[in-house]
Amino acid sequence: MINRFKALFGDRRGGTATAGGRHSADELRIAAAALLVEAAQMDDDFDARERDKVLELVTDRFDLNREESLSLLGAAEERVAHASQLHGFTRIVNKAFDQVERVELLEMLWEVIYTDGELHDHEASLMRRLAGLLHVSDRESATARNRALARLGQA
């Protein structure tokens, strides 16, 4: 899985365009991270555990060091603060991610949401919306959710 993300995002030092030259690697990472931040903020409590989970996920999945992850998180938070819709982020992801990668991203989102041990109504609504926007079926979303819960020890 990590190799697919590395291939997708290309060489992060160069920031070369990917996905047919449409979006730079940085834009893709920011779009994915912005969705994670949006999920973390959905319950109006982006606490230290959720922040750490987002950092852990982007560090691991995008093969970043701590400094790069913190920079990515800051950029994602800024984009979320100035964005009025999720469509811009999901459009970038849909152009660059294949179906398996979109399901993996949804799994990451579920992991962020369940970091605090609860699923709030707004979070459940967000996940249904994102599954639709990312063209992930209810079945695939449920499977991703179960994998995230198992990884968090909540299954």
LOVEX-996605 format. One line per field, with one value per residue: x, y, z of N, C-alpha, C in turn; residue number from 1; residue in one letter. Coordinates in pm, 1 decimal, always signed. Example, Ala and Ser with C-alpha at 12.3 -4.5 7.8 and 13.67 -1.06 7.14 Angstrom:
# residues 2
n.u <- (+1319.0  +1285.0);
n.v <- (-569.0  -225.0);
n.w <- (+780.0  +708.0);
ca.u <- (+1230.0  +1367.0);
ca.v <- (-450.0  -106.0);
ca.w <- (+780.0  +714.0);
c.u <- (+1320.0  +1290.0);
c.v <- (-330.0  +3.0);
c.w <- (+780.0  +787.0);
nr <- (1  2);
rest <- (A  S);
END
This chain:
# residues 155
n.u <- (+82.6  +188.4  +382.8  +223.9  +117.4  +355.6  +434.5  +219.0  +236.6  +485.0  +822.3  +885.3  +1065.4  +1100.3  +849.5  +706.6  +466.6  +181.6  -56.0  -118.3  -6.0  -168.2  -195.8  +27.2  +250.3  +249.2  +0.9  -174.4  -113.0  -184.4  -459.7  -554.9  -473.0  -618.3  -879.4  -858.7  -813.4  -1052.2  -1228.9  -1136.8  -1201.9  -1474.0  -1637.8  -1618.6  -1402.7  -1094.7  -876.8  -567.5  -517.5  -645.8  -508.5  -251.2  -304.4  -369.2  -122.2  +37.0  -79.0  -37.3  +238.3  +316.6  +170.9  +241.3  +508.8  +669.6  +889.4  +896.7  +901.7  +814.8  +560.7  +437.1  +441.8  +278.4  +38.4  -14.5  -52.0  -274.7  -465.9  -490.7  -597.2  -842.4  -963.2  -1013.3  -1171.0  -1486.8  -1624.4  -1610.0  -1568.5  -1357.9  -1129.7  -1196.6  -1224.0  -961.5  -845.7  -999.9  -919.2  -659.5  -635.1  -680.6  -950.2  -893.0  -711.9  -872.6  -1053.2  -872.0  -800.8  -1046.3  -1054.4  -846.4  -967.0  -1183.9  -1035.4  -927.4  -1164.3  -1261.8  -1068.9  -1116.9  -1285.9  -1557.6  -1844.6  -1980.0  -2288.9  -2252.4  -2005.9  -2062.7  -2237.4  -2063.6  -1889.2  -2058.7  -2116.7  -1856.7  -1789.2  -1965.9  -1879.7  -1623.6  -1672.1  -1703.7  -1841.8  -2116.6  -2070.8  -1789.8  -1707.9  -1799.6  -1640.1  -1389.5  -1425.1  -1451.6  -1195.3  -1043.3  -1143.7  -1062.6  -784.3  -756.3  -824.6  -1089.9  -1279.0);
n.v <- (-118.9  +131.0  +165.1  +211.2  +461.9  +607.7  +583.9  +711.3  +971.5  +1045.1  +1170.8  +1333.8  +1534.2  +1671.8  +1760.2  +1703.5  +1703.7  +1489.9  +1234.2  +1251.2  +1498.4  +1684.5  +1763.2  +1866.2  +1670.5  +1772.7  +1907.6  +1690.7  +1549.4  +1744.2  +1768.8  +1512.9  +1508.8  +1727.5  +1630.4  +1443.9  +1617.4  +1761.8  +1557.5  +1509.0  +1748.1  +1753.3  +1694.1  +1919.2  +1924.0  +1907.9  +1741.5  +1662.8  +1387.7  +1323.3  +1491.7  +1387.1  +1135.3  +1199.7  +1305.0  +1074.6  +904.8  +1045.9  +1062.0  +792.6  +683.3  +849.6  +846.8  +1041.5  +1261.8  +1381.8  +1666.6  +1726.8  +1615.8  +1774.6  +2020.3  +1957.8  +1904.4  +2160.3  +2306.6  +2171.7  +2223.1  +2498.9  +2512.1  +2381.8  +2560.5  +2771.5  +2668.5  +2618.4  +2399.8  +2041.6  +1939.6  +2032.1  +1913.5  +1638.7  +1610.9  +1639.3  +1415.5  +1208.9  +1224.0  +1135.9  +905.8  +554.0  +311.1  +134.2  +287.3  +503.8  +377.2  +302.2  +556.0  +632.1  +448.5  +549.6  +788.7  +693.4  +590.7  +821.4  +946.2  +764.7  +778.4  +909.5  +732.6  +746.5  +780.9  +1050.7  +1209.9  +1406.3  +1329.2  +1075.5  +1151.5  +1304.3  +1100.8  +941.9  +1125.7  +1171.6  +914.0  +888.7  +1106.5  +1019.8  +802.0  +550.1  +250.0  +164.2  -82.3  -113.1  +102.6  +24.5  -200.4  -77.0  +79.7  -120.6  -234.5  -15.8  +15.6  -229.5  -198.5  +3.5  -129.8  -145.5  -310.4);
n.w <- (+0.0  +85.4  -107.2  -331.9  -268.0  -260.8  -527.4  -645.1  -541.8  -621.9  -636.9  -353.0  -304.1  -536.1  -603.0  -833.0  -1096.2  -1094.3  -1175.8  -1452.9  -1494.7  -1383.2  -1109.4  -853.3  -646.8  -390.3  -382.6  -397.4  -162.1  +25.9  -26.9  +47.0  +317.1  +407.8  +400.2  +606.2  +821.4  +815.4  +888.1  +1147.5  +1271.8  +1268.7  +1490.2  +1634.9  +1805.8  +1779.3  +1906.6  +2088.3  +2060.6  +1818.5  +1645.7  +1669.7  +1560.0  +1293.6  +1215.9  +1248.4  +1055.1  +808.9  +811.8  +804.7  +579.9  +366.9  +372.3  +512.2  +695.9  +1038.5  +1040.9  +778.2  +791.0  +987.6  +855.4  +636.8  +774.2  +879.7  +640.6  +541.1  +741.2  +708.0  +448.1  +489.0  +664.3  +493.6  +298.2  +148.3  +71.4  +32.6  -213.9  -378.8  -266.7  -283.3  -556.5  -652.2  -529.6  -645.8  -913.2  -901.8  -741.2  -750.0  -726.5  -508.6  -360.3  -290.5  -118.7  +78.2  +170.7  +276.9  +484.0  +641.5  +714.2  +867.9  +1076.8  +1194.5  +1279.4  +1469.8  +1666.1  +1906.4  +2020.7  +1975.7  +1759.7  +1623.6  +1525.3  +1322.9  +1223.8  +1120.5  +918.3  +759.0  +672.6  +517.7  +316.0  +212.7  +124.7  -89.2  -251.6  -308.7  -455.1  -335.0  -238.5  -13.9  +102.1  +69.5  +223.6  +476.1  +517.5  +522.4  +748.5  +946.4  +935.0  +1022.5  +1283.4  +1393.0  +1381.7  +1565.7  +1789.7  +1864.8  +1765.0);
ca.u <- (+0.0  +272.9  +447.6  +127.7  +112.9  +481.5  +428.3  +117.8  +280.6  +612.2  +935.6  +838.7  +1165.7  +1086.2  +715.2  +667.3  +324.5  +139.0  -193.6  -128.7  +41.0  -274.4  -174.9  +157.9  +249.3  +209.9  -143.8  -241.2  -95.2  -264.3  -601.5  -581.8  -459.0  -729.7  -994.7  -835.0  -834.5  -1196.8  -1289.3  -1097.5  -1267.8  -1618.7  -1708.5  -1582.1  -1300.8  -973.5  -790.2  -430.2  -518.2  -681.0  -397.1  -144.3  -345.7  -352.7  +22.5  +83.2  -126.0  +30.4  +379.6  +328.6  +117.3  +307.4  +652.4  +723.4  +950.6  +813.7  +893.5  +729.4  +423.5  +386.1  +419.6  +160.1  -77.6  -40.2  -107.9  -408.8  -553.7  -515.2  -688.4  -974.9  -1017.8  -1053.3  -1254.3  -1628.7  -1678.9  -1516.8  -1558.3  -1225.3  -1038.5  -1232.2  -1198.6  -818.9  -824.4  -1061.2  -840.0  -528.9  -641.2  -766.4  -1054.5  -831.7  -653.4  -982.2  -1101.9  -769.1  -816.3  -1165.7  -1012.8  -772.1  -1065.9  -1252.3  -942.1  -923.3  -1292.9  -1277.2  -958.4  -1170.4  -1369.6  -1700.2  -1888.6  -2083.5  -2380.2  -2191.6  -1899.3  -2127.7  -2287.5  -1946.7  -1837.2  -2151.2  -2093.8  -1726.4  -1795.9  -2031.3  -1793.5  -1506.0  -1721.5  -1680.5  -1972.1  -2146.7  -2002.7  -1646.6  -1693.0  -1816.8  -1519.0  -1283.3  -1456.5  -1418.5  -1047.9  -995.2  -1179.9  -976.1  -650.9  -762.9  -860.3  -1228.3  -1371.0);
ca.v <- (+0.0  +250.0  +181.7  +273.2  +604.1  +666.6  +594.8  +810.8  +1105.2  +1072.8  +1212.6  +1450.6  +1640.5  +1750.7  +1814.5  +1692.4  +1681.0  +1351.8  +1218.8  +1308.0  +1635.8  +1773.1  +1816.4  +1833.9  +1577.7  +1848.5  +1930.4  +1564.8  +1522.8  +1842.0  +1734.4  +1395.7  +1550.5  +1818.0  +1546.8  +1389.9  +1728.3  +1787.2  +1450.1  +1529.5  +1867.6  +1743.0  +1693.9  +2047.4  +1901.2  +1855.1  +1730.7  +1616.1  +1248.8  +1325.6  +1556.5  +1286.7  +1030.0  +1252.7  +1309.8  +936.4  +852.3  +1107.8  +1024.1  +653.4  +655.6  +928.8  +830.7  +1172.5  +1274.4  +1459.9  +1805.5  +1730.4  +1587.3  +1894.2  +2119.9  +1913.5  +1926.0  +2304.7  +2346.0  +2112.7  +2299.5  +2628.7  +2491.2  +2350.1  +2683.9  +2861.8  +2596.9  +2618.0  +2270.5  +1929.2  +1897.5  +2060.5  +1810.9  +1507.5  +1612.6  +1612.3  +1275.6  +1121.2  +1225.4  +1074.0  +778.6  +449.3  +268.2  +78.3  +398.1  +581.7  +299.1  +314.9  +689.6  +626.9  +376.5  +645.9  +882.1  +624.0  +579.4  +952.8  +970.1  +677.1  +795.5  +947.7  +623.8  +771.1  +827.3  +1152.8  +1218.5  +1486.6  +1249.0  +972.5  +1220.8  +1336.5  +979.4  +905.1  +1222.7  +1146.7  +787.9  +921.3  +1194.2  +942.7  +687.7  +428.7  +191.5  +145.0  -205.6  -83.3  +192.7  -56.0  -281.6  +16.1  +114.8  -235.7  -246.2  +93.5  -18.7  -339.6  -142.4  +83.7  -218.4  -117.9  -401.2);
ca.w <- (+0.0  +92.3  -237.1  -422.8  -236.7  -305.7  -672.9  -676.3  -506.8  -686.5  -555.7  -278.3  -306.9  -656.7  -616.6  -972.3  -1121.5  -1107.8  -1226.6  -1586.4  -1493.2  -1338.3  -975.0  -798.3  -533.7  -271.5  -387.9  -366.0  -18.2  +100.3  -42.0  +131.3  +457.0  +439.0  +431.6  +740.6  +915.5  +817.8  +968.9  +1287.0  +1323.5  +1250.8  +1619.6  +1697.4  +1907.8  +1717.2  +2024.1  +2068.4  +2011.3  +1676.9  +1577.2  +1664.2  +1466.6  +1158.0  +1191.0  +1233.1  +927.0  +694.5  +819.1  +762.2  +446.5  +263.4  +394.7  +544.2  +828.2  +1131.6  +995.0  +659.7  +834.5  +1054.8  +751.4  +563.6  +860.8  +882.0  +511.1  +532.1  +831.0  +645.3  +335.2  +542.5  +721.3  +385.7  +201.0  +180.8  +32.2  +23.0  -353.5  -432.3  -217.5  -336.4  -701.3  -669.1  -491.0  -746.0  -1036.5  -883.4  -670.3  -804.6  -632.2  -387.7  -285.0  -231.1  -4.3  +181.5  +228.1  +361.7  +604.6  +722.2  +768.8  +977.4  +1188.8  +1259.5  +1345.7  +1586.6  +1760.2  +2037.3  +2069.9  +1950.6  +1629.2  +1639.3  +1410.7  +1216.5  +1165.2  +1038.9  +799.4  +676.5  +610.4  +409.9  +207.3  +152.0  +50.6  -215.6  -331.1  -349.3  -532.7  -256.3  -206.4  +128.6  +145.0  +81.0  +337.4  +597.6  +531.1  +564.0  +888.0  +1031.3  +941.9  +1107.5  +1421.6  +1435.7  +1403.9  +1688.2  +1900.4  +1904.4  +1694.1);
c.u <- (+86.9  +341.8  +354.1  +119.3  +240.4  +480.3  +330.8  +171.0  +416.3  +719.2  +899.1  +939.8  +1144.7  +949.9  +664.3  +519.2  +298.4  +0.7  -209.3  -87.2  -59.8  -246.6  -36.9  +141.3  +204.9  +59.6  -221.1  -231.2  -181.5  -412.5  -637.5  -575.3  -572.4  -855.6  -980.0  -859.0  -983.3  -1267.3  -1258.4  -1171.5  -1420.0  -1695.4  -1676.1  -1479.0  -1181.3  -868.1  -653.8  -425.7  -548.5  -568.2  -281.4  -177.5  -328.9  -203.9  +78.7  +45.1  -52.4  +179.1  +400.0  +287.7  +188.7  +458.8  +721.4  +797.9  +863.2  +793.8  +801.6  +583.4  +361.0  +355.2  +294.3  +33.8  -113.8  -103.5  -250.9  -507.3  -588.4  -614.3  -829.9  -1040.7  -1071.2  -1144.3  -1399.7  -1693.5  -1568.5  -1488.1  -1420.4  -1124.7  -1069.3  -1209.4  -1051.9  -789.3  -879.7  -981.4  -711.7  -534.0  -726.0  -863.1  -995.2  -775.7  -761.0  -1041.2  -1000.8  -775.5  -938.1  -1134.1  -933.9  -867.9  -1142.6  -1161.4  -932.0  -1051.7  -1306.9  -1163.7  -1008.1  -1267.4  -1518.2  -1723.0  -2004.3  -2168.6  -2319.2  -2079.4  -1956.5  -2179.8  -2172.6  -1897.0  -1929.2  -2131.2  -1963.1  -1724.4  -1859.3  -1942.1  -1669.7  -1543.5  -1685.9  -1817.2  -1991.3  -2074.2  -1853.1  -1619.6  -1705.2  -1694.7  -1402.6  -1302.0  -1417.0  -1268.1  -989.6  -1024.3  -1090.6  -835.3  -645.7  -798.3  -1000.9  -1328.4  -1426.2);
c.v <- (+125.0  +273.0  +244.7  +423.4  +673.3  +686.3  +704.5  +951.8  +1141.3  +1111.4  +1341.3  +1563.8  +1731.9  +1814.3  +1807.8  +1666.5  +1533.0  +1350.0  +1287.2  +1453.7  +1733.3  +1838.8  +1776.0  +1736.2  +1650.0  +1873.0  +1804.1  +1532.2  +1618.0  +1808.5  +1616.1  +1433.3  +1643.4  +1739.0  +1484.3  +1497.0  +1759.3  +1683.3  +1470.4  +1647.2  +1856.8  +1745.9  +1819.5  +2032.5  +1831.6  +1848.0  +1671.5  +1473.3  +1244.7  +1387.7  +1458.0  +1175.6  +1076.8  +1257.0  +1170.2  +881.7  +914.0  +1074.4  +885.1  +634.4  +731.1  +926.6  +965.4  +1168.0  +1366.8  +1603.8  +1818.7  +1707.1  +1707.7  +2004.4  +2085.4  +1937.0  +2074.0  +2353.5  +2293.7  +2189.0  +2434.8  +2615.1  +2463.2  +2476.7  +2777.4  +2795.6  +2601.3  +2483.3  +2165.3  +1891.2  +1922.4  +1954.5  +1675.6  +1500.1  +1580.0  +1465.2  +1182.0  +1114.7  +1145.0  +935.0  +679.1  +404.9  +216.6  +190.1  +486.0  +508.4  +307.2  +452.4  +693.2  +553.4  +468.6  +744.6  +819.3  +614.8  +711.0  +975.6  +888.0  +689.4  +832.4  +844.0  +639.0  +809.0  +923.9  +1158.7  +1295.3  +1409.3  +1140.1  +1033.2  +1254.7  +1212.7  +929.6  +996.8  +1194.0  +1016.8  +812.1  +1003.9  +1120.7  +817.7  +554.4  +376.4  +180.3  +22.2  -181.7  +7.2  +116.0  -143.5  -195.2  +54.9  +1.3  -255.7  -137.9  +63.5  -129.9  -288.0  -60.4  -0.5  -197.9  -211.3  -505.8);
c.w <- (+0.0  -41.2  -338.8  -397.0  -281.6  -455.9  -714.3  -653.7  -565.2  -587.4  -484.3  -276.6  -426.6  -672.3  -759.3  -985.8  -1139.8  -1167.4  -1362.4  -1591.6  -1438.0  -1203.7  -925.8  -682.7  -407.3  -268.8  -350.2  -217.6  +64.1  +90.7  +47.5  +278.8  +498.5  +471.4  +570.2  +847.3  +927.2  +903.9  +1116.8  +1350.6  +1326.3  +1382.3  +1700.4  +1808.4  +1844.0  +1826.8  +1989.1  +2014.9  +1862.1  +1594.4  +1561.3  +1565.9  +1323.1  +1123.1  +1167.5  +1095.1  +808.8  +693.3  +761.5  +616.4  +336.0  +278.7  +416.1  +676.8  +912.5  +1083.4  +873.9  +697.3  +902.6  +954.6  +670.8  +645.5  +866.6  +753.6  +496.5  +619.8  +770.0  +529.6  +383.9  +596.9  +613.1  +282.0  +245.0  +149.0  +27.5  -122.2  -413.6  -391.7  -280.1  -487.1  -729.2  -639.1  -597.9  -875.5  -1022.8  -821.6  -747.5  -694.8  -501.5  -300.3  -221.5  -110.7  +109.8  +248.2  +319.5  +492.7  +698.3  +788.5  +884.8  +1100.1  +1265.2  +1339.8  +1473.2  +1688.3  +1898.8  +2093.3  +2043.3  +1805.5  +1651.7  +1512.1  +1293.8  +1146.9  +1074.9  +908.7  +704.2  +603.3  +498.8  +288.6  +134.7  +72.9  -86.0  -306.9  -383.5  -429.5  -466.8  -213.6  -55.1  +182.4  +165.1  +201.2  +468.7  +622.3  +579.3  +710.9  +982.5  +1043.9  +1033.0  +1254.1  +1475.8  +1466.3  +1533.6  +1810.9  +1950.4  +1839.0  +1787.6);
nr <- (1  2  3  4  5  6  7  8  9  10  11  12  13  14  15  16  17  18  19  20  21  22  23  24  25  26  27  28  29  30  31  32  33  34  35  36  37  38  39  40  41  42  43  44  45  46  47  48  49  50  51  52  53  54  55  56  57  58  59  60  61  62  63  64  65  66  67  68  69  70  71  72  73  74  75  76  77  78  79  80  81  82  83  84  85  86  87  88  89  90  91  92  93  94  95  96  97  98  99  100  101  102  103  104  105  106  107  108  109  110  111  112  113  114  115  116  117  118  119  120  121  122  123  124  125  126  127  128  129  130  131  132  133  134  135  136  137  138  139  140  141  142  143  144  145  146  147  148  149  150  151  152  153  154  155);
rest <- (M  I  N  R  F  K  A  L  F  G  D  R  R  G  G  T  A  T  A  G  G  R  H  S  A  D  E  L  R  I  A  A  A  A  L  L  V  E  A  A  Q  M  D  D  D  F  D  A  R  E  R  D  K  V  L  E  L  V  T  D  R  F  D  L  N  R  E  E  S  L  S  L  L  G  A  A  E  E  R  V  A  H  A  S  Q  L  H  G  F  T  R  I  V  N  K  A  F  D  Q  V  E  R  V  E  L  L  E  M  L  W  E  V  I  Y  T  D  G  E  L  H  D  H  E  A  S  L  M  R  R  L  A  G  L  L  H  V  S  D  R  E  S  A  T  A  R  N  R  A  L  A  R  L  G  Q  A);
END
